[in-house]
Amino acid sequence: MNRLDALKFFITAAETLNFRETAVKLAISPSVVTRTIAELENQLGEPLFTRNTRSILLTSFGELFLPRARRLLEDSDALFQTAKDNNEMKGIVRITLFRFPGHEQVLYELLTALHPYPELFIDWRLDMMKLDTVQHRIDIGIRIEREPNPNFIVRPITEVKHALLTSPDLVDKLGAPTDFEDLRQRYPFSGLLNPETGKVFEFMLDSVHTFVPRHLEFFTTDSQAEIQAALAGKAVIQSSYLACREYLENGRLVNVLPELKLETWQLYLYRPYQSIIPKRVKKIFDILEEILLRHFNRK
């Protein structure tokens, strides 16, 4: 077993979480991927993945081993770096993301980390909707969804839990809801508008069940504006602990039905599959992953 090849197989499998896709990406047979990963696990004395008939997931050991494997592979690549490689750290990298708490700090840390590359330019696009990677020539994205798109190379960052939130003043004014139906019938809600359709996004209880509030009394295309409506006691909002952590901690917002468990989504970093990935995109992708993991581990 070539150990560097084995590390490349492992890293690619950790990105795709699919041995067949790994084989396609590396232009080898699936059996070679399976056998090489098994040999690597045998040498390490620890499983790297848990497997079932539908999917694979990194084990705890695999999650710890992954950044070390990336560093080792990057160090080995650096030994063969040429003057041509240096020219690859020039040009534009386009990044799309939604407006999450601390995104300004993430941008600051990214730009600071890129000081050694004065000819590398960032196109930083804050947008509620996911921009099309082809039409808008997007290189990298940061997004929250129910499940990451399997057509992208994905780096999971953190889980994002959702809840129905409002101000304590509104609860005092209307009285605590006895159950979900009481909340739906008596409380005013905010509607988050889809800017592409002009219609309110569905209110989700889980990945299958939706609900329709009886009173919609505030509308906006901006999730941060929704939070302000909740803080002002105007409405109940369906939002995330990630977006509202500060206000939940200082008591300006409360989970109006804490026993109701809404969906947990994924915040993740992604980039599209391409046969040739510029070195500058790979570099910024790895830097962003480190910054985001550090940013959310501080929370």
N, C-alpha and C positions, 0 to 999 in steps of 0.2 A: 504494500500500500504506500503510495506517494503521499506523505503527510500534508504537504501544501495543497495537493489536489483534494485530499479528504477535507481539509478546512474549507476550501472553496465550495465543495459539495454541501457541507454542513451549513455554511452561511447562506447559500442560495436557498436551501431547504427551509431554513429559519425565516427567510423573507417570504417565500411563497406558501409555506405550510402545506405543500403538496409535492410528493416525490415525483409524480408524473410531470407536473409543470417544471420542476427542477431539471428533470431529464431533458425536456424540450428546450429549456433556456440554455443548458450547457451542451446541447447537441450530442447527448449520449443516451444509452438505453436505460429505462427505469430500473432494470435489475442491477446495473452497475451502481446506481445511486443507492439502492437498498443495501447492497452488499458492502459498499464502502462505508456507509453510515454505521452499519452493524460492526464492522471491523474497528472503526474509530471508537465506538462505545465500548467494545471489548478491551481496547488498549487503555481507555480512560477508566474503566471499571465502574462506569456510571451510565445509565440511560440518558440520552439527549432529548428523546422525543417519547411521548405517549401516543399510542396509535389505536384507532378503531377502524371499522370498515369504511367510515366516511371521511375521516379527517385525522390530522396529526397535530399535536401541540407540543411546545417546548416544555420540558420538565424544569423544575427549579434549578437543577444543576445546569441544564442547557441554557437557561437565561443568564446564569452567572458566567458560563463558559463563552457565550456569544461575543461579548465585547473584547475579551482576551483574544479570541480567535481572529476577530477583525483587526486588532492591533498588530498581531503577529503577521498576518497576511499583508497588511499595509507596510510593515517594516521590511518584509521580504521584497515587496514591489519597489520600495525606495532604493534598494541596493542596485536596481537596474534602471533607475531614473536617468533620462537623457535630457539634453537641451531642448529637444522637441516637446518633452513633457511640460517644461516650464511655460511654453507657449500656450498650452491648453488652459492655463489659469488666466485667460483673458476672455472678455466678452460679457454678455448679459445672461443672468439666470432669473427666470420669472417664477414668482412664488405667489400662490393664492391661499388665502386663509380667511376665517371668520373672525369677528371681533370678540376675543376672549379676554378675561382679566389678566393683565400683565403682558399683553402682546407687544406693547411699546418696549418693555424691558427685554423681551426676546429679540426684537429687532436690534436694539442697542448692542446686545451681547454678540449677535451675529455680525454686525458691521464692525465691531471692535475686533473680533476674531479674524476678519478679512483684511486687516491693515497690511499684512505682508503681500497682498495681491492688489496693488493700486489700479490695475487695468481690468479688474473684475467688478461688474456693476450689477446691482440688485434692482429688480422690478417687483415691488412689494404691493400686492393687490388685495385690499380688504374688501371682501364681498360676502354678502349673506348666502348667495347661491354658489354652488360649485361650478367654476368656470370650465368650459370644455378644453381639454388638454391640447386638442389639435387646432380648433378654431382660434383660441387665444394663445396658443404656443406656450402652454404652461409646462414648466419643468418639474416643479415640486408643489405639493399642497399640504395644508393642515386642515383637518375636517373632523366633525363629530357626526357619526351615523350609527344606526342600529347595528350594522355589521359592515366592516370595511369591504370595499369593492374588490372582488377577487381578480379583476383585470389589472390591478396595480401592484407594484412592489410596496409592501406596507411595513411600517414600524409602529407597533402599538405603543402608546404613551401612557394613558390612564383610563380608568373607567369613569363614566359620567352618569350619576344618578339624578333622576328627575322627581319633582314633587309639585304639588299645588300650593302656591305661596301667596301670602298677602300680608297686610300690616296688622299688628295687634289692635289698632284703633278700629278697623273695619270689623274684626271679630267681636270687639266689645259693643260696637254699635248694633250689629245684627244678631248677636248671640252665637255661641259656638254651634256649628252644624252637628246634628245628631248622627248623620251618616252621609254617604256620598250623594244619595238622591236629594236629601235636604239641601246640601251644598249646591248641587246643580240647579235646583229650583229657586232658591232664595238669593243666592249671591251673584253680584255682577262679575263678569269675566272680561278679560282682555282678549282680543283676537289678533293674532300675528298674521299679517297679510303676505301672501306669496307675491313678490313683485312681478313675476312673470305672468301670473294669471289674474291678479287682483282679488283673488278669493282667499278666505281665511284658511290657514293650514288646519288639518284635522286635529281634534283633541284626542290623544291616544291614552288609553288605560294600559295597554300592553301592545304587543306586535300584531294582535288580531282585533281587539275590541276598541271601538271609538265611542265618544259621547258628544252630545250637543248641549251646551249650556242654554238655559232659558233666557238669560239676560246677557247680551254682549254690549258693553257700554264704553269700550275704548278700542280703537283700531290703530295699528301702526305696522310699518314694514321693518321696524328696528327693534330687536330684542332688548336693547338697553333702554329704549323708551318704555317698553312694557314694564321693566323693573321700576322705573320712576312712577308709573301709574300704580303699581302695587305699593310702593313706599308712601304714596300720597293717599292711600286708602281708597282708591278709585275702583280697584278690581282685583280679582284673583287671577294669577298668571300660572301657566304651565311652564316651568323653567327648571334649570339645573342647579344643584348645589355648587357646581363649579362657578357659574355665573353670579350666584347670589351669596357666596360664602361669607363675605364681609358683613352683609346685612343680617344674615342668620346668626352670626356670632355676636353682633352687638345688639340683637333683639329688635331691629327695625322691621324685619320680616319674620314670619313664622310659617311653619308647615301646618296648613289648616286642617289636614287629615293625616296625621303621622302614621296611622295604622294602614293607610292605603299605599301600597307599594307599586309605584309606576316603573316604567322601563329603565334599564341601565344600558346606556350606549357606550360607544368607544370613541375616544379621541385618538387620532392616529396621524402619522406622517406618511406621505405616499409620493410615489413618482411613477409615471407610466413605463410599461415595458418598452424598451427600444433595443434594436440589435447593436447599436453603438451608443454608449453613454459618454458624453464629454466628461473629462476629468473634473472640470469645475462644478458640474452638477453633482457628481458623486461626493466631492469634498464638502460642498454646502449641505448636502443631504445628511452626511455624517455629523457635521457641526451642529446642524439644527436638532438632530436627534439628541445629542449630548445636552444641548441647552434646554430643550423641552423636558427631558427626564429630570434634569437638575431643578428646573423651575417648578415642576409639579411635585417632586419629592420634598420640596421645601414646604409645601402646603400642609 
